Amino acid sequence: MKVSLKWLREYVDITLPVEELAAKLTASGTEVAGVVRTGGSWDNVQVARITSIERHPNADRLSLATVDLGGGRDRTVVCGAPNIQVGQKVPFAHVGATLIDGHTGQRAELTAARIRGVVSEGMLCSEKELGISDEHQGILILPEDAPTGIPLEDYLGDTILDLDVTPNRPDCYSVVGVAREVAVLTGQSLREPDRSYQEAGPSIEGQVFVEVADPDLCPRYTASLV
């Protein structure tokens, strides 16, 4: 079973390095068969908001996109993607970031470049350049609620624990179950998810009837009408 560390942290505080956490889980009987990290190579890439788009003065198929990086910082870059619009949240790579070249498929360090007479200090990234997929036809558009200025690794990156759960531990076949195990192993408190739901309509009385034939074998039986 694969468990997201981000999701796990919703229910329990994790202060240990992931390697130490994996060792504790394995020693307790829930073997961590593998650890997969996403976003570990996204240094110098952050969430930006496009504030303006202008035509490149020397190229019909290129645009000059100005982005807000938060804290009053703006950058203008040359972009040839057809899918960008003002107001979008996009990944912005600073000079020095290591990305995947969309044409060669090799990793390379981003440098400042003069494109048709305009210096571009940075770039907006596609999924392929970030190593997410082979999609290179347009820029990766992030959700509107993506916080401007935060590192992309903090927003999209995650660590996945690949757990080999044995049949005698069905309680660990859920994220909350694994969180409970982690809480016990690390001395942290478990934050139970809210299991309440809104009830509406007439009372269940008169619509559903439950008869317990043997109270010794079944001391309590509950029912809900959905």
C-alpha positions as CSV (number, residue, x, y, z in Angstrom):
1,M,0.0,0.0,0.0
2,K,1.3,3.4,-0.9
3,V,0.9,6.2,1.7
4,S,1.6,9.9,1.1
5,L,3.6,11.5,3.9
6,K,1.7,14.8,3.3
7,W,-1.6,13.0,3.9
8,L,-0.2,11.1,6.9
9,R,0.8,14.5,8.5
10,E,-2.9,15.5,8.5
11,Y,-3.4,13.0,11.3
12,V,-0.1,12.8,13.1
13,D,3.0,15.1,13.5
14,I,6.1,13.6,12.0
15,T,9.4,15.0,13.2
16,L,11.6,12.0,12.3
17,P,13.6,11.8,9.1
18,V,11.8,9.6,6.6
19,E,14.5,7.0,6.7
20,E,14.2,6.7,10.5
21,L,10.4,6.5,10.3
22,A,10.7,3.8,7.7
23,A,13.0,1.8,10.0
24,K,10.6,2.1,12.9
25,L,7.6,0.9,10.8
26,T,9.6,-2.0,9.4
27,A,10.8,-3.0,12.9
28,S,7.2,-3.0,14.1
29,G,6.1,-5.4,11.4
30,T,4.8,-3.1,8.7
31,E,7.7,-3.3,6.2
32,V,8.5,-0.2,4.1
33,A,9.4,-1.8,0.8
34,G,10.4,1.5,-0.8
35,V,10.4,5.3,-0.5
36,V,9.6,7.4,-3.5
37,R,10.2,11.2,-3.5
38,T,8.7,13.7,-5.9
39,G,9.9,17.2,-6.3
40,G,13.3,16.6,-4.8
41,S,15.0,18.1,-7.9
42,W,12.8,21.3,-8.0
43,D,15.4,23.6,-6.4
44,N,14.9,27.3,-7.5
45,V,11.4,26.6,-8.8
46,Q,8.4,28.4,-7.2
47,V,4.8,29.2,-7.7
48,A,4.2,32.4,-9.6
49,R,1.2,34.4,-10.8
50,I,1.1,35.8,-14.3
51,T,0.3,39.5,-14.0
52,S,0.7,40.6,-17.7
53,I,1.4,39.2,-21.1
54,E,2.7,41.2,-24.0
55,R,3.8,40.3,-27.5
56,H,7.5,39.9,-28.1
57,P,8.7,42.9,-30.1
58,N,10.8,40.7,-32.5
59,A,8.8,37.4,-32.7
60,D,5.2,36.7,-33.6
61,R,5.1,33.4,-31.7
62,L,6.7,34.5,-28.5
63,S,5.3,36.5,-25.6
64,L,6.7,38.4,-22.7
65,A,5.1,37.2,-19.5
66,T,5.5,39.1,-16.3
67,V,5.0,37.1,-13.1
68,D,4.6,37.9,-9.5
69,L,6.8,35.9,-7.2
70,G,5.4,37.3,-4.0
71,G,7.0,39.9,-1.7
72,G,6.9,42.5,-4.4
73,R,9.2,40.6,-6.7
74,D,8.4,40.5,-10.4
75,R,10.2,38.8,-13.3
76,T,9.6,39.0,-17.1
77,V,10.4,36.0,-19.2
78,V,10.2,35.1,-22.8
79,C,7.6,32.3,-23.4
80,G,6.4,30.5,-26.4
81,A,3.6,28.4,-24.8
82,P,0.1,29.0,-26.2
83,N,-1.9,28.3,-23.1
84,I,-0.8,31.0,-20.7
85,Q,-3.3,33.7,-19.5
86,V,-3.2,36.6,-17.0
87,G,-4.0,35.5,-13.5
88,Q,-2.9,31.9,-13.9
89,K,-0.6,30.2,-11.3
90,V,2.4,28.6,-12.9
91,P,5.8,27.1,-12.0
92,F,8.6,29.6,-12.4
93,A,12.2,28.4,-12.6
94,H,15.0,30.8,-11.6
95,V,18.4,30.9,-13.3
96,G,20.4,28.0,-11.7
97,A,17.4,25.6,-11.6
98,T,18.1,22.1,-12.9
99,L,15.4,21.1,-15.4
100,I,14.8,18.5,-18.1
101,D,15.4,19.9,-21.6
102,G,12.2,19.5,-23.6
103,H,14.1,18.6,-26.8
104,T,17.0,16.4,-25.6
105,G,15.4,14.9,-22.5
106,Q,18.6,15.5,-20.5
107,R,18.9,17.5,-17.3
108,A,20.5,20.9,-17.7
109,E,21.1,24.0,-15.5
110,L,19.0,27.0,-16.6
111,T,21.0,30.0,-17.6
112,A,19.9,33.5,-18.5
113,A,19.4,33.7,-22.3
114,R,18.8,36.5,-24.9
115,I,15.9,35.4,-27.0
116,R,15.3,37.5,-30.1
117,G,17.0,40.4,-28.5
118,V,15.2,40.2,-25.1
119,V,16.9,38.8,-22.0
120,S,14.9,36.1,-20.2
121,E,16.1,35.5,-16.6
122,G,14.1,32.4,-15.8
123,M,11.3,30.4,-17.5
124,L,7.8,29.1,-17.0
125,C,7.8,25.3,-16.9
126,S,6.0,22.5,-18.6
127,E,5.3,19.1,-17.1
128,K,8.2,17.6,-19.1
129,E,10.7,20.2,-17.9
130,L,9.7,19.4,-14.3
131,G,9.9,15.6,-14.9
132,I,6.2,15.0,-14.2
133,S,5.3,13.7,-17.6
134,D,6.2,13.9,-21.3
135,E,3.7,16.8,-21.9
136,H,5.6,19.7,-23.4
137,Q,3.0,21.5,-25.5
138,G,2.2,24.1,-22.9
139,I,3.0,25.4,-19.4
140,L,1.8,23.5,-16.4
141,I,-1.2,25.5,-15.0
142,L,-1.5,25.1,-11.2
143,P,-4.8,25.4,-9.2
144,E,-6.0,28.9,-8.4
145,D,-5.4,28.4,-4.7
146,A,-1.7,27.6,-5.1
147,P,0.1,30.1,-2.8
148,T,2.1,32.6,-4.7
149,G,5.8,32.5,-3.9
150,I,6.2,29.2,-2.2
151,P,8.6,26.6,-3.5
152,L,7.0,24.2,-6.0
153,E,8.5,21.3,-4.0
154,D,6.4,22.4,-0.9
155,Y,3.2,22.6,-3.0
156,L,3.5,19.5,-5.3
157,G,6.3,17.5,-3.9
158,D,5.7,14.6,-1.6
159,T,7.3,11.4,-0.2
160,I,5.5,8.1,-0.7
161,L,5.9,5.2,1.6
162,D,5.4,1.8,-0.2
163,L,4.2,-0.4,2.7
164,D,4.1,-4.2,2.6
165,V,1.1,-4.7,5.0
166,T,0.7,-8.3,6.2
167,P,-2.8,-10.0,6.4
168,N,-2.8,-9.9,10.2
169,R,-2.6,-6.1,10.2
170,P,-5.8,-5.0,8.4
171,D,-5.8,-1.9,10.6
172,C,-2.9,-0.6,8.6
173,Y,-4.8,-0.8,5.3
174,S,-5.9,2.9,5.7
175,V,-4.1,6.2,6.1
176,V,-5.6,6.7,9.5
177,G,-4.5,3.2,10.5
178,V,-0.9,3.9,9.5
179,A,-1.1,7.3,11.2
180,R,-2.2,5.5,14.4
181,E,0.8,3.1,14.1
182,V,3.1,6.1,13.6
183,A,1.7,7.9,16.6
184,V,2.4,4.9,18.8
185,L,5.9,4.4,17.4
186,T,6.9,8.0,17.8
187,G,5.0,9.1,20.9
188,Q,2.8,11.6,19.1
189,S,-0.9,12.2,19.3
190,L,-3.3,11.0,16.7
191,R,-5.7,13.5,15.2
192,E,-8.9,11.6,14.3
193,P,-10.7,12.8,11.1
194,D,-14.1,14.2,11.5
195,R,-16.6,11.4,10.9
196,S,-19.8,13.4,11.4
197,Y,-22.2,14.0,8.5
198,Q,-25.3,16.1,8.1
199,E,-28.6,14.4,8.7
200,A,-31.7,15.6,7.0
201,G,-35.3,14.5,6.3
202,P,-37.8,12.8,8.5
203,S,-36.8,10.6,11.5
204,I,-35.7,7.1,10.8
205,E,-38.3,5.8,13.4
206,G,-41.1,4.1,11.6
207,Q,-39.0,3.6,8.4
208,V,-36.5,1.0,9.5
209,F,-36.9,-1.7,12.1
210,V,-34.1,-3.7,13.7
211,E,-34.7,-6.8,15.8
212,V,-31.8,-8.5,17.7
213,A,-32.6,-12.2,17.9
214,D,-29.9,-13.0,20.4
215,P,-28.7,-10.1,22.6
216,D,-26.0,-12.3,24.1
217,L,-24.4,-12.7,20.7
218,C,-25.2,-9.2,19.5
219,P,-25.5,-6.7,22.4
220,R,-25.8,-3.7,20.1
221,Y,-26.8,-3.1,16.4
222,T,-27.1,0.3,14.8
223,A,-28.6,1.3,11.5
224,S,-28.8,4.5,9.4
225,L,-31.1,5.3,6.5
226,V,-29.3,6.8,3.5
